[in-house]
Amino acid sequence: MISQQPTQPVFPRATATHRPWLGWLYALVFTALPIGAVAWAWWCGAANVPKWDDHALKESLLQLEKATSPLGWFRQVIAQHNEHRIALDRLLAWADFTLSGKLSFTRLMVYGDMSLLFLVALFGVVLARYTKAWYVFLPPVAFFIISLAQWENLYWALSSIQNFGVVFWSLACLYALAHQPKPWLAIGLAAGATLVSGNGFLVWPIGVLMLLVQRRNRDLLPWGIAAMGLIALYFWHYAMPKTHPPTRGNVVELAGACLAFLGAAIEALPTTQPYLLSMLLGGGLLLGWGVELVRFAGQGRHKTSWKPLQTFGFGALAFLVGTAMVVVWGRFGYGKDMLLTSRYRIYSLTLLSLTYTYWLSIRYNKEAFSAKMVWTYALGGLVLSGILWWSAFRLNTHEVIALRKQLLTSQYNWTYTRNAPTSGIDSTTARLIDNAPAFYDATLPRFFKPVTAAIFPVDTLFKAGDNYILRLGVAPTSPPVMPSLTHPDAGLNVLLRSAKRTYLYGVLPRPYRNWRVLVGLLPLYPNGQPIEVAIPGGELDAGTYDLAVVQYGLQASTGMLRPTNRLLTVAPHHTITGPVKNW
C-alpha cells in the first residue's frame, strides 16, 4: 500500500481585510492584553514559597547531589512521584539551583507558565497554516488560555510545569505527527510529554490511530518501538499509589463527570449551578465534534487517507477526552466538584481553543472569506472569550489573594517555631532556598511583645470537626482595608501566641460572586460584615493560645496588633505533619 504523506493545504480565494495594518494592530493589542494583564496579576500575587508537592523538589536536589554515577543521577531524575514521573520538573529545578545557587519557586512557575504562551503559539501556527487572516483570529485563543481561571497552576511551581507542560507537549506532538512527513520530531515531543506527566501516555495510542488513518504504515514501526521503550522506562520500578479514594459512581455519573470536566471553563462565570452548566458546555462541544466526525466520514468514504487538519483536530480531541476519562476515574472519589477545580481547567480551555481554531480552519478551506466575514468571526470569538476571561480575572482575584496569604502564613508557621522572632529553618533547607519576603517582616518583633491596642471584637469561637472557627466582628473604628491585586497583603490575620510558639493565619471575607461585580456595581468583598476564619486544629501544638488580630493597611509597615481577649486551648492530639516535612 502506498504511504501518503501530509501535504500543505490549498486555500480558496479569500479576502483577509481591506486594511492589513488594521488587522495586525488589532491582533497585537488584543493578543497582548490578556498576556500582559495575567502577567501583572502574577507579579502582584506570586510568592517564592513551596506549595504541597513543591517540597519534593528539595529532596530531589539532595538526592541528585548524592548520586555517584550518571546512571544513579538519571534514576533520581525519573524517580516516581505519586503516580507520575516528574522528570522535567526535576531537571528544571536542578538547572535553576545549579545556575543561581538557590532554588526559586517563582522562577519555576515562570518556566511552567511559559507553556501557555507556547500553546497559544501552536494554535497560531495552525491558524497560519489554514487561514490567511490568521492573526485576527489569534486574540480569542489568547483570551481562552491566558486566564486567571487557571490561577492554581499559575502560582504553583511543580503543577504549572506538569499540568501546563503536558498539554503543550502532547498537542505539539500530535501536530508534528499529523503534518511532518517523518515521525522523529513527534517521537521526541511524545517522550517529553510522557516524562512530564502520566497523562502524556495517551499520545502513543492516539499516534498509532493517526498514522493508520493517514495510511503511513511505514512510520508505525519507529513509533511503536519508541512507545514500548518509553512505557518500559516509565513503569520501571513503578509502584501503584494508594492515596486516592476508590472511584464510586455509575456509568451515567462518570460520563456526566467527563462532560463537566471538559466544560469546566464555564465555572469562571458567576453561576449558581456550575457543575450542570459545565456538563452542558462539555456535552455541546462534544456534540459539535461528533457532527463534524459524521460529516467528515461521509465525505471521505472514497478517500484513501485523512487530511492533516482532521488528523490533528481529532487526535487532539482524543487526548483531551482521554485525559478527562483518566482524571474522572482517579479523582471522582474525592467528589464531583473537584473535577471543576482550577488545576484541571486547562483541558476545558484548550478544548474551546481547539474547537474555535479547527472550525475556522475548516470553514476557510471550504469557502472564500470576505473582510466582513473575517471580522465577524474574529470579533464574535473575542466577545465570547473576553466575557469568560474578564469574569475569571475579576472573580478569581479572591483565589489568588487567598493562595498568597496561605503560602506566606504557612512559611511563617514553619519558620518561627519558637516563642521568639528567630528562624527555626535547618541549615540544609536554608542552603537550598531562601524565605520569601513577606508582609509580616516589618512587624515581626511586635508579634512577641504584649499587645495593648484597642480590643478587636470577636463574635464566636467554637470547634467544628478538626477546625476551630473564629468569627470576627465588625470593628467600629479602624475598619480593615480590603485586599486587592495591587495590595494583596492588606487586611486581617489571626495571631495565636502560647508560651512555646506562635501561629499566623490569614483572614479573608467571603467574596461576592455576582454579575454586578463584573460591571463594577458591587465590590469584590462586602464591607462591614463579620468574617470567619477556620484554624486547622491538626496543625497546632497542644497548649493555650492568646488570640490577637494583625491588621494591615496599604503599607506593610503600618501593621497593627489588636488583642481579642480570647483564649484557645488545644488538647494533646496527633499533630498533622507540616509542609516542611512533606519531602
Secondary structure, DSSP 8 states (H G I E B T S, - for coil): ------------S----S-HHHHHHHHHHHHHHHHHHHHHHHHHH--S---GGGHHHHHHHHHHHH--SHHHHHHHHT-EETTEE-HHHHHHHHHHHHHHSS--HHHHHHHHHHHHHHHHHHHHHHHHHH-TTHHHHHHHHHHHHSSGGGHHHHT-HHHIIIIIHHHHHHHHHHHHHHH-SSSHHHHHHHHHHHHH-GGGGGHHHHHHHHHHHTT-GGGHHHHHHHHHHHHHHHTTT------S------HHHHHHHHHHHHTGGGGGS--S-HHHHHHHHHHHHHHHHHHHHHHHHHHTTT-SS--HHHHHHHHHHHHHHHHHHHHHHHHGGG-GGGGGSGGGHHHHHHHHHHHHHHHHHHHHHHS---HHHHHHHHHHHHHHHHHHHHHHHHHTHHHHHHHHHHHHHHHHHHH--SSSSS----HHHHHH------TTTTTGGGGGS---S----EEEEEEETTEEEEEE---SSS------SSSTT-EEEEEEE-SS-EEEEEE------SHHHHTTSS-SS-SS--EEEEEEGGGS-SEEEEEEEEEE-SSGGG-EEEEEEEEEEE-S------GGG--
